[in-house]
Amino acid sequence: MRSVLLGLVVLILASCGGQQESNTIVIKGKVKFPDDQFKMMIYKRDGFDKIIVDSFKLNADNSYSYAMKVDEPGVYTLDCMKWQTVQFWAEDENLEIDFRGRDTAKMKIKNPPFVYINGGRNNEVLNLLNWNNHRNYQLMIGLSQSAYKNLKNVPAEYGAMIGEVYGVLGDDSDARTKYIVENYTDRNSLIAAIASLRYSRNKKLIDRSLAKFEARKPNYAPVVKYKKNVIEALALKERLNIGKVAPDFKFKTKEGKEVSPRDFKGKYLIIDFWASWCGPCRNEIPNVEKIYKEFKDKGVDVLSVSIDKKESDWFKALEEENMPWTQLRTPDAGKGIMKTYQFSGIPYIILLDKDNKIIGKNLRGDALRKAVEEAVK
């Protein structure tokens, strides 16, 4: 781990020193079914933070044209009136992006169609990445529905099956992204594909592709920023290795009492990060409850941490699920805790020993049960 961090530091120092010039690009298009309640919006992500760049209205004929000053090249999101979004690469390419817009069906389901970007070479890469994500999501919906129909009466088996399905879909999506990283080193937007992969799993591919890229374009600001972020993420990940004491946190219960994992020292502790709106989270709860009831007399406890944005949604889910263990909610919709514990998807379940040391991560279904069984032995 230290050699990886030192190597990245050397690469950053070697690539520092270039100032990025700003450009202005024009983004235009039409919205077939506009929703006048909302504006068009452009924003970017910085970690878990959403930074709004600007918002604007449609013209009278439902078209739009926006001149965007790009001080920092990279991936941005164009939000079409809260009905559709598309990620695009902003640097030096004018873009044309049409949207369907508002859902006109009687039964509205949040599953918007794929949005194509008419742009240049950099946005060809974004089209490939967006299409990969779109198809992955469609498969996730279809396979989840199929599994639910067959296993809805056995929630624990359904939860385990969904965990396996999502794992396979994740591997498939990564394989497609790796193809893009391998074959599009001649595009500045390569960094968007690289950032979609886990550095720890794909170090050789990423380092090799970045070397090709930097031979063509050294001192490129988005690459320098990416390497800096990787160093920070690796340092955080090292703190989460098996056998390390889990990072502490304090959040409030429904009654307003502050609780921390440290309060459970002397017990084996399952920490379940979840949210009311997360289907797989809700499906995993019966499995966690069975384990809790079976092993609570053997020194096992559970701590659920919701990342719900709205307190009312959390309260409603607590009443529906009636979980017989301590419940907490983060005050920032999970931004801080997701960075600290390095996860982007939920449910994310970890297991701590009696000294708050990590003995299992990203556990679900049978994997969670086996980890608990091994611990109490």
C-alpha positions in Angstrom: 0.0 0.0 0.0 2.8 2.5 0.9 4.6 1.8 -2.4 1.4 2.5 -4.3 0.9 5.8 -2.5 4.5 6.9 -2.9 4.3 6.1 -6.6 1.2 8.2 -7.1 2.8 11.1 -5.2 5.8 11.0 -7.5 3.4 11.0 -10.6 1.5 14.0 -9.2 4.6 16.0 -8.5 5.9 15.2 -12.0 2.7 16.3 -13.6 2.1 19.5 -11.7 2.6 22.9 -13.2 0.1 23.6 -16.1 -2.6 26.2 -15.9 -5.9 25.2 -17.6 -7.3 27.7 -20.1 -11.1 28.3 -20.0 -13.3 27.7 -23.1 -16.9 28.5 -23.9 -19.0 25.8 -25.4 -22.6 25.9 -26.6 -25.1 23.3 -25.5 -28.4 23.3 -27.4 -31.3 21.1 -28.1 -35.1 20.6 -27.7 -37.4 19.1 -25.1 -40.4 17.2 -26.5 -42.5 17.3 -23.4 -41.4 20.2 -21.1 -42.4 20.7 -17.5 -42.7 24.4 -16.8 -42.4 23.8 -13.0 -38.6 23.4 -13.3 -35.6 24.8 -15.2 -32.8 23.1 -17.1 -29.8 22.8 -14.8 -26.1 22.1 -15.2 -24.1 20.7 -12.2 -21.0 18.7 -11.5 -20.0 16.3 -8.7 -17.0 16.6 -6.5 -17.0 13.5 -4.4 -20.4 13.4 -2.8 -21.0 17.1 -3.3 -23.3 18.4 -6.0 -22.1 21.8 -7.3 -24.6 23.7 -9.4 -23.1 25.6 -12.3 -26.2 27.3 -13.6 -29.8 27.0 -14.6 -31.9 28.3 -17.5 -35.3 28.3 -19.1 -36.4 26.9 -22.4 -37.3 29.2 -25.3 -40.9 29.6 -26.5 -40.5 26.7 -29.0 -39.2 24.4 -26.3 -35.6 24.7 -27.6 -32.7 25.8 -25.6 -29.2 27.2 -26.2 -26.7 27.8 -23.4 -23.2 29.2 -23.6 -21.2 27.4 -20.9 -17.8 28.8 -19.7 -15.6 25.8 -18.9 -13.0 26.7 -16.4 -12.4 23.1 -15.4 -12.7 20.3 -18.1 -14.5 17.2 -16.9 -17.8 15.4 -16.5 -20.9 17.6 -15.9 -24.6 16.7 -15.7 -27.4 18.3 -17.7 -30.7 18.0 -15.8 -33.8 18.3 -18.0 -36.4 19.7 -15.6 -35.9 16.9 -13.1 -37.2 14.3 -15.5 -34.0 13.2 -17.3 -30.3 13.7 -16.9 -27.2 13.1 -19.0 -23.6 13.2 -18.2 -21.4 15.0 -20.8 -17.8 16.0 -21.2 -17.3 19.8 -21.1 -14.1 21.2 -22.6 -14.0 22.4 -26.2 -16.9 20.6 -28.1 -20.3 22.2 -28.8 -23.1 19.8 -28.1 -26.6 19.1 -29.2 -28.8 17.1 -26.7 -32.5 16.5 -27.2 -34.7 15.2 -24.4 -38.1 13.5 -24.2 -38.7 15.4 -20.9 -41.8 14.9 -18.8 -43.3 11.4 -18.6 -46.7 11.5 -20.3 -47.8 8.0 -19.4 -50.8 7.5 -17.0 -48.6 5.4 -14.7 -45.3 7.3 -14.2 -42.2 5.1 -13.5 -38.9 6.7 -13.0 -37.1 4.9 -15.8 -36.2 7.5 -18.4 -34.9 6.6 -21.9 -31.3 6.8 -22.9 -30.1 10.3 -23.9 -27.7 10.6 -26.8 -25.1 13.4 -27.1 -24.4 14.8 -30.5 -20.9 16.1 -30.0 -17.2 15.4 -30.7 -14.7 12.7 -30.0 -14.7 13.2 -26.2 -18.4 12.9 -26.0 -18.3 9.6 -28.0 -16.7 8.2 -24.9 -19.4 9.7 -22.7 -22.1 8.1 -25.0 -20.5 4.7 -24.5 -20.3 5.1 -20.7 -23.9 6.4 -20.5 -25.2 3.6 -22.6 -23.3 1.0 -20.5 -24.9 2.5 -17.3 -28.3 2.6 -19.0 -28.3 -1.0 -20.0 -26.9 -2.1 -16.7 -29.8 -0.3 -14.9 -32.4 -1.9 -17.3 -31.0 -5.4 -16.6 -31.0 -4.7 -12.9 -34.7 -3.8 -13.0 -35.6 -6.8 -15.2 -33.7 -9.4 -13.2 -34.8 -7.9 -9.8 -38.5 -8.2 -10.9 -38.0 -11.8 -12.1 -36.2 -12.8 -8.8 -39.0 -11.1 -6.8 -41.7 -13.0 -8.6 -40.1 -16.3 -7.8 -38.7 -15.6 -4.3 -41.0 -13.0 -2.8 -42.1 -15.4 -0.1 -38.6 -16.2 1.0 -37.0 -12.7 1.6 -33.7 -14.1 2.8 -33.2 -16.1 -0.4 -34.3 -13.2 -2.5 -31.8 -10.9 -0.7 -29.0 -13.4 -1.3 -30.0 -13.9 -5.0 -30.2 -10.1 -5.6 -26.7 -9.7 -4.1 -25.3 -12.3 -6.5 -27.1 -10.8 -9.5 -25.9 -7.3 -8.7 -22.4 -8.7 -8.4 -22.5 -10.3 -11.9 -24.0 -7.1 -13.4 -21.3 -5.0 -11.7 -18.5 -7.3 -13.2 -20.2 -7.0 -16.6 -20.3 -3.2 -16.5 -16.7 -3.1 -15.4 -15.6 -5.3 -18.3 -17.2 -2.8 -20.8 -15.6 0.1 -19.0 -12.2 -1.6 -19.1 -12.6 -1.9 -22.9 -13.2 1.8 -23.2 -10.2 2.6 -21.0 -8.0 0.2 -23.0 -9.0 1.6 -26.4 -9.7 5.3 -26.0 -6.4 6.7 -24.6 -6.5 9.3 -27.5 -9.4 11.2 -25.9 -9.2 13.6 -23.0 -12.5 12.1 -21.7 -10.6 8.9 -21.0 -10.4 10.1 -17.4 -14.2 9.8 -17.1 -13.9 6.0 -17.9 -10.9 5.6 -15.6 -12.7 7.3 -12.7 -15.6 4.7 -13.1 -13.2 1.9 -12.2 -11.8 1.0 -8.8 -8.1 1.8 -8.8 -7.2 -1.0 -6.3 -8.8 -3.6 -8.6 -7.6 -2.2 -11.9 -4.2 -0.6 -11.0 -2.2 -2.1 -13.9 -4.8 -1.2 -16.6 -5.3 2.4 -15.2 -1.5 3.0 -14.8 -0.8 1.7 -18.3 -3.6 3.8 -19.9 -2.6 6.9 -18.0 1.0 6.5 -19.2 -0.2 6.4 -22.8 -2.4 9.4 -22.2 0.3 11.5 -20.5 2.8 10.7 -23.3 0.4 12.6 -25.5 -0.9 15.2 -23.0 1.3 15.8 -19.9 0.2 18.1 -17.0 -3.5 17.7 -17.8 -5.5 19.1 -14.9 -8.2 16.4 -14.7 -5.5 13.7 -14.5 -3.6 15.5 -11.8 -6.9 15.9 -9.8 -7.7 12.2 -10.3 -4.4 11.1 -9.0 -4.8 13.3 -5.9 -8.2 11.8 -5.2 -6.8 8.2 -5.6 -4.2 8.9 -3.0 -6.8 10.2 -0.5 -9.1 7.2 -1.2 -6.3 4.7 -0.8 -5.3 6.2 2.5 -8.9 6.0 3.7 -9.2 2.4 2.4 -6.1 1.4 4.4 -8.0 2.5 7.6 -10.8 0.1 6.6 -8.7 -3.1 6.2 -9.7 -6.2 8.1 -8.3 -6.0 11.6 -8.4 -2.2 11.8 -10.5 -0.4 14.3 -13.5 0.9 12.5 -13.7 4.7 12.2 -15.9 6.2 14.8 -19.0 8.3 14.2 -21.9 9.7 16.3 -25.4 10.1 15.0 -28.8 10.6 16.7 -31.6 8.2 17.3 -35.3 9.1 16.7 -35.4 10.3 20.2 -32.4 12.5 19.8 -29.8 10.4 21.7 -26.3 10.4 20.2 -25.0 6.8 19.7 -21.6 5.6 18.5 -20.2 2.2 17.6 -17.9 2.6 20.6 -21.0 2.2 22.8 -21.2 -1.4 21.7 -17.7 -2.4 22.8 -17.8 -5.9 24.2 -20.3 -7.1 21.6 -20.0 -8.2 18.0 -21.7 -5.4 16.0 -23.4 -5.6 12.7 -23.6 -2.1 11.2 -26.2 -1.8 8.4 -26.0 1.4 6.2 -29.4 1.7 4.5 -32.2 4.0 3.3 -36.0 3.8 3.1 -36.0 4.3 -0.7 -33.5 1.4 -1.2 -35.4 -1.8 -2.2 -32.4 -4.2 -1.7 -31.9 -2.6 1.8 -35.5 -3.3 2.8 -35.3 -6.8 1.4 -32.2 -7.5 3.5 -33.8 -6.4 6.8 -35.6 -9.7 7.4 -32.3 -11.6 7.0 -30.6 -9.2 9.5 -33.5 -9.6 11.9 -33.3 -13.4 11.8 -29.5 -13.3 12.5 -30.1 -10.7 15.3 -32.7 -12.9 17.1 -30.6 -16.0 16.7 -27.4 -14.6 18.0 -28.3 -11.7 20.3 -27.9 -14.0 23.3 -24.4 -14.8 22.1 -23.2 -11.2 22.2 -24.3 -10.0 18.8 -26.0 -6.6 18.3 -27.1 -4.5 15.3 -26.8 -0.8 14.5 -28.7 0.5 11.5 -27.6 3.9 10.0 -30.0 5.5 7.6 -28.8 7.9 4.9 -32.3 9.1 4.2 -32.4 12.8 3.3 -35.9 13.4 4.8 -36.5 12.6 8.5 -40.1 11.8 7.7 -39.2 9.1 5.2 -37.0 7.5 7.9 -39.7 7.7 10.5 -42.2 6.0 8.2 -39.8 3.2 7.3 -39.0 2.6 11.0 -42.7 2.1 11.7 -43.1 -0.2 8.7 -40.0 -2.4 9.4 -40.2 -2.3 13.3 -36.5 -3.3 13.7 -35.8 -4.2 17.3 -32.3 -2.6 17.5 -30.8 0.9 17.6 -31.6 3.1 14.7 -29.6 6.2 13.6 -29.8 8.7 10.7 -27.0 10.8 9.2 -27.7 14.5 9.0 -26.2 14.9 5.5 -27.9 12.2 3.5 -24.8 10.0 4.0 -22.2 12.1 2.3 -19.7 12.0 5.2 -20.2 8.4 6.3 -20.0 7.1 2.7 -16.7 8.9 2.2 -15.4 7.7 5.6 -16.4 4.1 5.0 -15.7 4.2 1.2 -19.0 2.8 -0.2 -21.2 4.1 -2.9 -24.0 1.6 -2.9 -26.4 0.3 -0.2 -27.1 -1.8 1.7 -23.5 -1.8 2.9 -23.1 -4.0 6.0 -20.0 -4.5 8.1 -19.2 -6.7 11.1 -17.1 -5.6 14.0 -15.5 -7.7 16.8 -15.8 -6.9 20.5 -13.0 -4.4 20.2 -14.6 -2.5 17.3 -12.2 -4.1 14.8 -13.4 -4.8 11.3 -13.9 -8.6 10.6 -16.2 -8.4 7.6 -17.3 -5.9 4.9 -20.0 -5.6 2.4 -21.9 -8.6 3.8 -25.3 -9.8 2.7 -27.5 -12.9 3.0 -25.6 -16.1 3.7 -22.3 -14.3 3.7 -23.4 -12.2 6.7 -24.7 -15.3 8.6 -21.4 -17.2 8.0 -19.4 -14.2 9.2 -21.4 -13.9 12.4 -21.2 -17.7 13.0 -17.5 -17.6 12.6 -17.2 -14.6 15.0 -19.2 -16.1 17.8 -17.2 -19.4 17.7 
